Amino acid sequence: MIEDFDLAGRVALITGASRGLGLATARALACAGAHVVVTDIDLPASEAAAAKLLDDGLRAEAALLDVTDEPGIKSLVADIAARHDRIDILVNNAGMILRKPLVDTTGDEFRRLLNVDLVSMLLLAGAVAPVMAKNGYGRIINLSSIMGNIGRAGQATYVAAKHGVVGLTKSLAAEFGPQGITSNAVAPGYFFTEMNKQILDDQDFYQSVISRTPLRRWAEADELGGTMVFLASKASAYLTGQTLVLDGGMTVTVPGPAGTS
Ligand SMILES: NC(=O)c1ccc[n+]([C@@H]2O[C@H](COP(=O)([O-])OP(=O)(O)OC[C@H]3O[C@@H](n4cnc5c(N)ncnc54)[C@H](O)[C@@H]3O)[C@@H](O)[C@H]2O)c1
């Protein structure tokens, strides 16, 4: 059974992978045997991340990819496919957040966020799926968020994009399933990464997450790894179109003392 989780011989393209959840995913997939292409808008950072993985005896390479650059997506996918003759796993991880009252948010800000957090995933899936289909195996994994399942004041743009990711994930499952490609999303709760640096400075909010979370803590980035290996591997062969929520139980219950309301 354990061999179903083995990724030896697989090639994975991960976006926004030079730090945070993308880097944790790259390390987890590489530890399971995959060759990982660590892409990011920040090339020196992705080169440093790939070099560290190589130092640790893992298989990795770095590449520049701004996920809003449509021609750049096409040429990178063609380049990887030409050199490796396969792309088995696509992790659409790159993302940004905008914490701003709705009334102060401009259309340009909303469009920019949608391009980075949602449109990019459609473009990457469209570019990679034909390469996956050639080998009859594909795993598309999209980063949503608990904000893809619930609403939140001050984050309407991010919430809208992440709800879009959930819908896109289901449609990719329907469209590419017949070619042996699965599409699933993960919806993290609160993890320690750069994206949350600003809110980590707010002790009241930090503690409020803990008190609302049944597991009573935030998560480390590498705690995403096991789920990503599962979704990338044969072990998840019949799972598609789903969103797995990793939030320590935060969104399955009502905060407050037991049974008082
Ligand atoms: N950290 C959390 O608690 C959390 C919770 C829910 C969802 N997520 C999602 O997980 C993903 C990763 O988040 P993170 O916390 O690791 O964030 P992060 O800010 O630490 O890392 C994001 C990465 O994406 C890259 N990036 C940004 N814009 C890009 C672009 N246009 N092209 C290519 N790369 C780009 C950045 O350079 C960075 O390496 C995001 O999609 C985010 O929405 C994170």
The ligand as a Tripos MOL2 file, in Angstrom:
@<TRIPOS>MOLECULE
LIG
   44    48     1     0     0
SMALL
NO_CHARGES

@<TRIPOS>ATOM
      1 N1         -0.5290   30.8350    4.8800 N.am      1 LIG1
      2 C1         -1.7990   30.5430    5.0880 C.2       1 LIG1
      3 O1         -2.2340   30.4910    6.2310 O.2       1 LIG1
      4 C2         -2.7120   30.2770    3.9180 C.ar      1 LIG1
      5 C3         -4.0490   29.9930    4.2080 C.ar      1 LIG1
      6 C4         -4.9100   29.7100    3.1690 C.ar      1 LIG1
      7 C5         -4.4650   29.7080    1.8700 C.ar      1 LIG1
      8 N2         -3.1670   30.0040    1.5880 N.ar      1 LIG1
      9 C6         -2.7590   29.9870    0.1810 C.3       1 LIG1
     10 O2         -1.5750   29.2370    0.0310 O.3       1 LIG1
     11 C7         -0.7930   29.7610   -1.0510 C.3       1 LIG1
     12 C8          0.6160   30.0430   -0.5580 C.3       1 LIG1
     13 O3          0.5360   30.9680    0.4990 O.3       1 LIG1
     14 P1          1.7420   31.2890    1.4910 P.3       1 LIG1
     15 O4          1.1390   31.5350    2.8140 O.co2     1 LIG1
     16 O5          2.8270   30.3100    1.3320 O.co2     1 LIG1
     17 O6          2.1660   32.7110    0.8980 O.3       1 LIG1
     18 P2          3.5760   33.4490    0.7760 P.3       1 LIG1
     19 O7          3.2490   34.8830    0.5970 O.co2     1 LIG1
     20 O8          4.4890   33.0540    1.8710 O.co2     1 LIG1
     21 O9          4.1650   32.8410   -0.5880 O.3       1 LIG1
     22 C9          3.5600   33.1460   -1.8130 C.3       1 LIG1
     23 C10         4.5610   32.8510   -2.9070 C.3       1 LIG1
     24 O10         3.9300   33.1830   -4.1540 O.3       1 LIG1
     25 C11         4.8480   33.9520   -4.9200 C.3       1 LIG1
     26 N3          4.1190   34.8080   -5.8580 N.ar      1 LIG1
     27 C12         3.3610   35.8940   -5.5860 C.ar      1 LIG1
     28 N4          2.9010   36.4300   -6.7220 N.ar      1 LIG1
     29 C13         3.3660   35.6540   -7.7350 C.ar      1 LIG1
     30 C14         3.2400   35.6810   -9.1380 C.ar      1 LIG1
     31 N5          2.5490   36.6370   -9.7610 N.pl3     1 LIG1
     32 N6          3.8440   34.7110   -9.8570 N.ar      1 LIG1
     33 C15         4.5570   33.7340   -9.2500 C.ar      1 LIG1
     34 N7          4.7400   33.6720   -7.9280 N.ar      1 LIG1
     35 C16         4.1450   34.6130   -7.1890 C.ar      1 LIG1
     36 C17         5.6530   34.7440   -3.9010 C.3       1 LIG1
     37 O11         6.8790   35.2070   -4.4690 O.3       1 LIG1
     38 C18         5.8350   33.7070   -2.7990 C.3       1 LIG1
     39 O12         6.9660   32.8880   -3.0240 O.3       1 LIG1
     40 C19        -1.5490   30.9930   -1.5460 C.3       1 LIG1
     41 O13        -2.3410   30.6380   -2.6610 O.3       1 LIG1
     42 C20        -2.4310   31.3560   -0.3690 C.3       1 LIG1
     43 O14        -3.5780   32.0640   -0.7440 O.3       1 LIG1
     44 C21        -2.2730   30.3010    2.5880 C.ar      1 LIG1
@<TRIPOS>BOND
     1     1     2 1
     2     2     3 2
     3     2     4 1
     4     4     5 ar
     5     4    44 ar
     6     5     6 ar
     7     6     7 ar
     8     7     8 ar
     9     8     9 1
    10     8    44 ar
    11     9    10 1
    12     9    42 1
    13    10    11 1
    14    11    12 1
    15    11    40 1
    16    12    13 1
    17    13    14 1
    18    14    15 2
    19    14    16 1
    20    14    17 1
    21    17    18 1
    22    18    19 2
    23    18    20 1
    24    18    21 1
    25    21    22 1
    26    22    23 1
    27    23    24 1
    28    23    38 1
    29    24    25 1
    30    25    26 1
    31    25    36 1
    32    26    27 ar
    33    26    35 ar
    34    27    28 ar
    35    28    29 ar
    36    29    30 ar
    37    29    35 ar
    38    30    31 1
    39    30    32 ar
    40    32    33 ar
    41    33    34 ar
    42    34    35 ar
    43    36    37 1
    44    36    38 1
    45    38    39 1
    46    40    41 1
    47    40    42 1
    48    42    43 1
@<TRIPOS>SUBSTRUCTURE
     1 LIG1         1 GROUP 0 **** ****
